Amino acid sequence: MPFLQPDGNIFLIVKCFASGIILGTGFMHVLPDSFEMLSSQCLEDDPWHKFPFAGFVAMLSCLVT
């Protein structure tokens, strides 16, 4: 079937969608752990508890991607 060729536009769209789902799922599973680790009481107050570094890194990675 000609529409299932790997160099076609439909195949490219499906690959991009599947990659986005995989990356988004992994991102959402890692983000809560990063908030927990970077708000640990073992870390100093300045700057770790005054600025949300986990959210900042997450925002930057979304913009870069």
Buried (B, 14 or more C-beta within 10 A) or exposed (E): EEEEEEEEEEEEEEEEEEEEEEEEEEEEEEBEEBBEEBEEEEEEEEEBBEEBBBEEEBEEEEEEE
